[in-house]
Amino acid sequence: GTKERDMRRITNESIVYAQTLVSQSTAARPYITVNERHLIGTILRNYVLLERELERVTEERDTVIREKQAALGKVQELEKRVLQQQNETEEHNTNLHQQNSRLCSENEKKMKSCPGKIKC
């Protein structure tokens, strides 16, 4: 993301600066001063640190993406199970309703055959 782009930009600027220093100093004279050598060393160490930090941030991001995908997979699996249970519940309710209607109908027939119209 933004942090990675910033780190790459800083790294690239550092490399360009180091290259410019080296070419300027060697163009004017055949040696690099102690200060220039120190500065170039600092820039290169910073470059290495930035590369490590970039690797770490990239790994972190990839881990977050993997965890997010795994969580999404679990959510989808749960949604599927909920839908399946809803369907099973609806089917069960339909069966109960049909059974209830049949029993009610049988009950009405029995009541009609009761002598003296006694409520069964």
C-alpha positions, 0 to 999 in steps of 0.5 A: 500500500502507501507505506510500501510505495513510500519506502520504495520511493525513499530507497530509490531516492537514496540510491540515486543520491549515493550514485550521484555522490560517487560519480561527482566525487570520482569525476572531480578526483580519483578518490572518495572522501571519508565523509562521502564514504560514511554517507554512502555507507549510511545510505546503503545501511538504510537501504538494507533496513528499508528492504527488510521493513518492506519484506516484513510489511509485505509478509504482514499484508499477505498474512492479513489477506490469507486470514481474511480469506480464511474468515470469509470462507468460514462465513460462507460455510456458515451461511450455507449451513444456515440456509440448509437448516432453514430449508430442512426446518421449512420441509419439517414444518410442511410435513408437520402441517400436512400431518396435522391436516390429515389428523384433523380430517381423520378426527372430524370423520371420527366425530361424525360417527360418534353417537349422540354427537358427543365431542370426542 
